[in-house]
Amino acid sequence: MPMMDVYAAEGTFASKHDLAQQLAAAVMRWEQVPPIPLFENNTAAFVHDLPGEAISNVAGDSSYVRVQVLTPAGCSTATSS
């Protein structure tokens, strides 16, 4: 099932649980899967807190958020036109 990982500096998000739940729901909408327990119980998001010094660009800025979405091959029901 689809999974989403979000990496950010500690303190970036006030309510990580609410964010994870909303992101998991967004993945379900994007994948256009029906809101049934099979999908609701197996689609998840993970919010990872990193120390601020663990993130940087070349100029030293660490105000980045990385989002990675993983979907199993052949499981997407979304179509493109």
VODOKE-509712 format. One record per residue (C-alpha): residue number from 1; residue in one letter; chain; x, y, z. Coordinates in pm, 1 decimal, padded with zeros to 6 digits. Layout:
{NUM, A, A, {X, Y, Z}},
...
% end
This chain:
{1, M, A, {00000.0, 00000.0, 00000.0}},
{2, P, A, {00108.9, 00361.1, -00047.9}},
{3, M, A, {00333.4, 00516.1, 00214.0}},
{4, M, A, {00453.5, 00872.9, 00258.0}},
{5, D, A, {00760.8, 00989.4, 00448.1}},
{6, V, A, {00816.3, 01352.0, 00548.9}},
{7, Y, A, {01155.2, 01464.0, 00680.7}},
{8, A, A, {01198.4, 01804.4, 00846.4}},
{9, A, A, {01390.2, 01980.0, 01119.3}},
{10, E, A, {01258.2, 01930.1, 01471.7}},
{11, G, A, {00978.7, 02172.9, 01555.0}},
{12, T, A, {00873.0, 02231.0, 01193.6}},
{13, F, A, {00526.0, 02083.0, 01248.0}},
{14, A, A, {00306.9, 02149.3, 01551.4}},
{15, S, A, {00096.9, 01831.3, 01530.0}},
{16, K, A, {00283.4, 01551.2, 01358.5}},
{17, H, A, {00001.3, 01301.0, 01414.9}},
{18, D, A, {-00260.0, 01522.6, 01248.6}},
{19, L, A, {-00022.4, 01596.1, 00961.0}},
{20, A, A, {00049.9, 01225.1, 00909.7}},
{21, Q, A, {-00321.3, 01142.6, 00908.7}},
{22, Q, A, {-00401.2, 01420.9, 00660.3}},
{23, L, A, {-00113.5, 01318.9, 00432.2}},
{24, A, A, {-00220.8, 00953.4, 00436.1}},
{25, A, A, {-00572.2, 01061.9, 00339.7}},
{26, A, A, {-00428.2, 01277.2, 00059.3}},
{27, V, A, {-00240.1, 00977.1, -00079.7}},
{28, M, A, {-00564.9, 00779.4, -00084.4}},
{29, R, A, {-00739.4, 01061.0, -00271.3}},
{30, W, A, {-00451.0, 01088.2, -00519.0}},
{31, E, A, {-00448.6, 00712.7, -00575.3}},
{32, Q, A, {-00828.7, 00723.1, -00610.4}},
{33, V, A, {-00883.0, 00423.4, -00385.2}},
{34, P, A, {-01217.7, 00372.7, -00212.2}},
{35, P, A, {-01241.9, 00470.6, 00156.1}},
{36, I, A, {-01269.1, 00113.9, 00284.4}},
{37, P, A, {-01084.4, -00040.7, 00581.5}},
{38, L, A, {-00845.1, -00236.0, 00356.0}},
{39, F, A, {-00696.5, 00088.9, 00223.5}},
{40, E, A, {-00750.8, 00303.7, 00533.9}},
{41, N, A, {-00559.6, 00055.4, 00750.0}},
{42, N, A, {-00273.1, 00011.1, 00503.8}},
{43, T, A, {-00203.9, 00361.6, 00375.3}},
{44, A, A, {00023.5, 00555.2, 00608.3}},
{45, A, A, {00241.5, 00861.3, 00644.7}},
{46, F, A, {00546.6, 00900.4, 00866.7}},
{47, V, A, {00677.7, 01233.9, 00993.9}},
{48, H, A, {01048.1, 01218.7, 01079.9}},
{49, D, A, {01205.7, 01485.7, 01301.3}},
{50, L, A, {01569.6, 01553.1, 01221.5}},
{51, P, A, {01810.8, 01772.3, 01414.7}},
{52, G, A, {01838.5, 02108.8, 01238.2}},
{53, E, A, {02207.8, 02045.6, 01172.4}},
{54, A, A, {02118.6, 01728.5, 00976.6}},
{55, I, A, {01971.5, 01932.2, 00688.7}},
{56, S, A, {02154.5, 02180.8, 00469.9}},
{57, N, A, {02199.3, 02317.7, 00123.4}},
{58, V, A, {02536.7, 02443.8, -00000.4}},
{59, A, A, {02469.5, 02791.6, 00141.9}},
{60, G, A, {02387.8, 02648.0, 00486.4}},
{61, D, A, {02008.3, 02690.3, 00482.0}},
{62, S, A, {01825.6, 02412.4, 00666.8}},
{63, S, A, {01463.4, 02520.1, 00611.2}},
{64, Y, A, {01381.6, 02227.4, 00383.8}},
{65, V, A, {01113.1, 01961.6, 00402.8}},
{66, R, A, {01159.5, 01638.3, 00209.2}},
{67, V, A, {00850.4, 01441.6, 00105.4}},
{68, Q, A, {00878.9, 01093.0, -00039.2}},
{69, V, A, {00578.0, 00893.5, -00159.1}},
{70, L, A, {00613.4, 00522.0, -00221.7}},
{71, T, A, {00348.5, 00324.9, -00405.9}},
{72, P, A, {00380.5, -00042.6, -00497.1}},
{73, A, A, {00422.9, -00107.9, -00869.1}},
{74, G, A, {00093.6, -00166.5, -01043.1}},
{75, C, A, {-00117.5, -00056.1, -00745.0}},
{76, S, A, {-00198.3, 00293.8, -00859.9}},
{77, T, A, {-00548.4, 00342.3, -00990.7}},
{78, A, A, {-00482.1, 00705.8, -01080.6}},
{79, T, A, {-00479.6, 00776.6, -01450.6}},
{80, S, A, {-00315.9, 01049.0, -01649.6}},
{81, S, A, {-00456.0, 01215.7, -01955.1}},
% end
